[in-house]
Each structure stands twice: as structure tokens, then as C-alpha cells.
Amino acid sequence: MEKLTQQEEAAMLTVWKAGPGFVKDFLEAHPAPQPPYTTLASTIKNLEKKGYLKSRKIGNVYEYTPIIAEDEYKQKFMNGFVKDYFEDSYKALVTFFAKEKKISPEELKEIVKLIEKN
């Protein structure tokens, strides 16, 4: 699975949110600021080339459907992120956020409860 650019990731998040549809549907569902139609259409084509979307021609337009699930992408991305930036250690990741005060003690307690529960 090829890593996405920020623009591609924003488009995919919109596609996942909107579900199967046409470029105009994704443009309407895209959060502000919306890209120009042609830019989004090019991005959608790139996502198809990278294997994230499949298309089906209906008349003169294409309907796009996600091939990769959002959860699958997030899991792959996070695994790579932790490997590249935290020496493959989720403990180091959590420690970083705790030291930077990006996570509260209450949130850490909730995480521990979730871990113990599972």
C-alpha cells in the first residue's frame, strides 16, 4: 500500500465519509476549503492508479468506490509511523505524548483500562 500525499489523504477521507460516488459528490462532501473540481478529479484518478479506488463508467462519468477500508489504511499508516519515528515502540509513542503534555493522566488511565479489558 503506497503512502498518500496530504492532498490524496484528504480526498480519501472524504471518499470514505461519502461512500461510493462521483467527483461532484466528493467535492460537495469535502471540508472547506474545497479544492477546484479539476484538482479533486486529478487526485481521485491518482488514487485509482494507486489502487485505493475502483471506477465504473456510467454514461459520461465515473463512479468511484473505495477498495481500501479506512481502518486498514490507518492501521498500516500508524504501524509505519511508529516504526519510523518511535523505533517500533508504542511505549515510546505514548511516552512522547505524555512528556509533551498532549495526553492527560485521565486519558492514560482510560487507555490502561482498555488494554486490561482486551
N, C-alpha and C positions, 0 to 999 in steps of 0.2 A: 504494500500500500504506500503510494507516494505521498509525501508530506505536502500539505496545501499551503499556498500563499495566504496572507491575511485576507485578500480580496476573495479568493476562492473559498476560504473557510466561512466568511460572512455569507457568501451565496449559498453554500451548503447548509448552513444553519437555517437560512430562510426556506430552502427546499424541504429540509426535514420538518420544519414547522408547518409549511403549507401542504406538504404531501405532493403526490403526482400532479403535474400541471404544466402550463405554458409559461414562456418567459414573461409575458404580461402579468400573469398571476403572481409570479415571484417578485416582480417589480412592485406590485401593489402591497405585497406582504413584507417587503424589505424595510427594515427600520431606517429612519432618517439619519443622515442624508442619503437619499436614494441615488444610486449611480444612474448615468444615462442608459437608456434602453440598449443601445448598441454595445456598451461596455458589459452590461449584465449578460447579454446574449453571447458575447465572446467568452466570457467567464464560464457560462453554462456549457458551451461547446468544449472548452478545455477540460472541464470536469468530466464530460463524457469521454474524451480521449484518455483521461487518466483512469477511467474505469469506475468512477463514483456514481455516474448516472447512465441510464439507457434511454434511448429515444424511440418514439413511434410516430411515423408521419401520419397526420390526419389532415387531408386536404393539402393546403399550402403551408401548414405549420407543424411543428414538432411538439409532442407531449413528452415531458421528461419525468422519469421515475428514479428514485434513489436505488442504487444497488447495494451500497454500503450503509449499514444502520448507524445511527448517531452514536449509540453506545459502543459499538465496535470501533469506530474512529477514535472516540475519546479514550478508550482503554489502550489502544495502540499508541496514541499520541502521548498519553501520560506515562506509559511504560518507557518510551523512548526519552521523554523529558527527564524522568527520574534517573535513567541510566546515564544520560549525557551530562546532567548538571549536579546530580547528587550521588555519584558513584554507585548507582543501582541500589540505593538505600532509602527506603521510605521513612525510616527513623531520622535520617539526615534531613529529609524534606520537612518533616513535622518540626524538628528542632530548629531549622531555619526560620520557619514561620513563627514559632514561639519566641525566638530571640528577637525577631523583627516586630514583635507585638502585633502580628497580623491574625493571631488566633488567641482567643481568651481562654482562661483556665476552665470556664464553664463549657466551652466548645471542646476542649481537650477531654474533659470528663465525659461528655456525650460520645466522643469518638471511642474512648475506652469502653464504655457501656456497649456500643455497637459491636466492637471487637469481641468482647466477652460473650455477648448474646449469640454471635455467629460462631 
